Amino acid sequence: YTDSASGSNILVNGTGAKITGAEYDALWRAAPWLTIRSNGLLLDSSYDRDVQSAGGAGVLFIKGNRLAGAPKFAISLGADVTHSVGDGELKFSVDASHNDGYYFDAENLTGTGGANAHSFEMLDASLTYTAPDKRWLISLFGANLTDEKYFDSGLPISGLVRNARAAPPRTYGVRVGFNF
């Protein structure tokens, strides 16, 4: 971990943790042209005790903190609509998700909201044409269509200073793929 007081990287042995929750994955072929998918989780996680760092350099006070990378709640819902175009296929896909937010470190100092575990929503979509022989495809896509602002990685550096990387903004593009 990175010691928030000194900014030093300190090696620690793992601690015990408590994780309870539920998770689901669902896929439904509602019609030959429509597939609906969803997944979600509900978590209650915490570290069981504080941790002594290697060499006795200090104690990492994490008892009761949420586990790094563990949101309390996350859910996604998506759908694919396909349509034949000649001998090829056109597929429209849309995916929406909500994540309750999480921390990047065991001390719970840096999270998806910077200094907290702020929630965020995502909306992605694509339109893909696949050639009749399935040897190539072309896709128009949009990611983070609502231009949601959140952080996708980070860590405390020292004291109140935090280092967090902003997640990509709204992105559009074209993909071309080839199967060999």
C-alpha positions in Angstrom: 0.0 0.0 0.0 1.0 3.7 -0.2 1.3 5.2 3.3 -0.9 8.2 3.2 1.3 10.1 5.8 4.7 9.6 4.2 3.9 8.7 0.6 6.1 5.6 0.9 5.2 2.3 -0.6 5.0 -0.3 2.2 4.6 -4.0 1.9 2.0 -5.6 4.2 0.7 -9.1 4.7 -2.9 -9.5 3.8 -5.6 -9.2 6.4 -8.8 -11.0 7.0 -12.0 -9.7 5.5 -15.7 -10.3 5.6 -17.7 -10.4 2.4 -21.4 -11.3 2.2 -23.7 -10.7 -0.7 -25.5 -11.9 -3.7 -24.8 -11.9 -7.4 -26.8 -12.8 -10.5 -26.3 -13.2 -14.3 -29.2 -13.5 -16.7 -29.5 -14.0 -20.4 -32.8 -14.2 -22.2 -33.3 -14.9 -25.9 -36.7 -13.1 -26.0 -37.1 -13.6 -29.8 -34.8 -14.9 -32.6 -33.9 -11.2 -33.2 -33.7 -10.0 -29.5 -31.4 -11.0 -26.7 -31.6 -9.3 -23.2 -28.9 -9.6 -20.6 -28.5 -8.4 -17.1 -26.2 -8.9 -14.1 -25.9 -7.4 -10.7 -24.4 -7.7 -7.2 -25.1 -6.6 -3.7 -22.1 -6.6 -1.4 -21.3 -6.0 2.3 -17.5 -6.1 2.7 -15.1 -5.0 5.4 -11.6 -5.7 6.6 -11.5 -7.6 9.9 -8.5 -6.0 11.5 -5.7 -3.4 11.1 -2.5 -4.5 9.5 1.1 -4.2 10.7 3.4 -3.3 7.8 6.6 -5.3 7.0 9.5 -4.3 9.1 7.3 -2.6 11.7 7.2 0.6 9.8 3.6 1.3 10.9 0.1 0.2 11.1 -2.5 0.4 8.3 -5.7 1.4 10.0 -8.3 -0.4 7.9 -10.5 -2.3 10.3 -14.1 -1.8 9.3 -13.2 -0.2 5.9 -14.8 -1.5 2.7 -12.6 -3.8 0.6 -10.8 -2.0 -2.2 -12.6 -2.4 -5.5 -15.9 -3.6 -3.9 -19.0 -1.5 -4.6 -22.0 -2.0 -2.3 -24.3 -2.4 -5.4 -23.9 -2.7 -9.1 -26.3 -3.6 -11.9 -26.3 -3.6 -15.7 -28.9 -4.2 -18.4 -28.3 -4.7 -22.1 -29.9 -5.8 -25.3 -28.9 -6.9 -28.8 -31.3 -6.5 -31.7 -30.3 -8.4 -34.9 -31.6 -8.1 -38.4 -30.5 -9.9 -41.6 -29.2 -7.7 -44.4 -28.8 -9.9 -47.4 -26.6 -12.8 -46.2 -25.0 -10.5 -43.6 -26.2 -9.3 -40.2 -26.8 -5.9 -38.7 -26.8 -5.8 -34.8 -27.7 -2.9 -32.6 -26.4 -3.3 -29.0 -27.1 -1.0 -26.0 -25.8 -1.4 -22.4 -26.7 0.6 -19.3 -25.1 0.2 -15.9 -25.1 1.7 -12.4 -22.2 1.2 -10.0 -22.6 2.4 -6.4 -18.9 3.4 -6.4 -15.8 1.9 -4.7 -12.4 2.7 -3.2 -9.1 1.9 -4.9 -7.2 1.5 -1.6 -7.7 -0.3 1.7 -7.7 2.9 3.7 -10.7 4.1 1.7 -9.1 7.4 0.9 -9.3 7.5 -2.9 -12.4 6.2 -4.8 -14.4 6.6 -7.9 -15.4 10.1 -6.8 -11.9 11.2 -5.9 -12.0 11.4 -2.1 -15.0 9.2 -1.9 -16.7 6.2 -3.5 -19.2 8.2 -5.6 -21.7 6.3 -7.8 -21.7 6.5 -11.6 -23.8 5.4 -14.5 -22.7 4.3 -18.0 -24.5 4.1 -21.3 -22.8 2.4 -24.3 -24.2 1.5 -27.8 -23.0 0.1 -31.1 -24.3 -0.7 -34.5 -22.3 -3.6 -36.2 -22.5 -5.0 -39.7 -21.0 -8.5 -40.1 -20.3 -9.8 -43.6 -22.0 -12.9 -45.0 -18.8 -15.0 -44.6 -18.2 -13.6 -41.1 -14.6 -12.8 -42.2 -15.0 -9.1 -41.5 -17.2 -6.6 -39.6 -17.6 -2.9 -39.3 -19.0 -1.2 -36.2 -20.0 2.3 -35.2 -19.8 2.7 -31.4 -20.3 5.2 -28.6 -19.0 4.7 -25.1 -20.0 6.7 -22.0 -22.7 8.4 -24.0 -23.9 10.5 -21.0 -20.3 11.7 -20.5 -20.3 10.5 -16.9 -17.4 12.0 -14.8 -15.7 9.5 -12.5 -12.3 8.1 -11.7 -11.3 4.6 -12.8 -8.1 4.2 -10.8 -6.2 6.0 -8.0 -4.3 5.9 -4.8 -3.5 8.2 -1.9 0.0 9.7 -2.2 0.6 11.5 1.1 -1.6 13.1 3.7 -4.5 14.7 1.9 -3.0 14.4 -1.6 -4.7 11.8 -3.8 -3.8 10.7 -7.3 -6.8 9.6 -9.4 -7.1 9.0 -13.1 -10.2 10.2 -14.8 -12.2 7.6 -16.7 -12.5 8.2 -20.5 -15.1 10.8 -21.5 -17.8 10.3 -24.1 -16.1 8.4 -27.0 -17.3 7.7 -30.5 -15.6 5.6 -33.2 -15.5 3.1 -35.9 -14.1 -0.4 -35.5 -13.1 -2.7 -38.3 -12.5 -6.4 -37.5 -11.2 -9.3 -39.5 -11.4 -13.0 -38.7 -8.5 -15.2 -39.8 
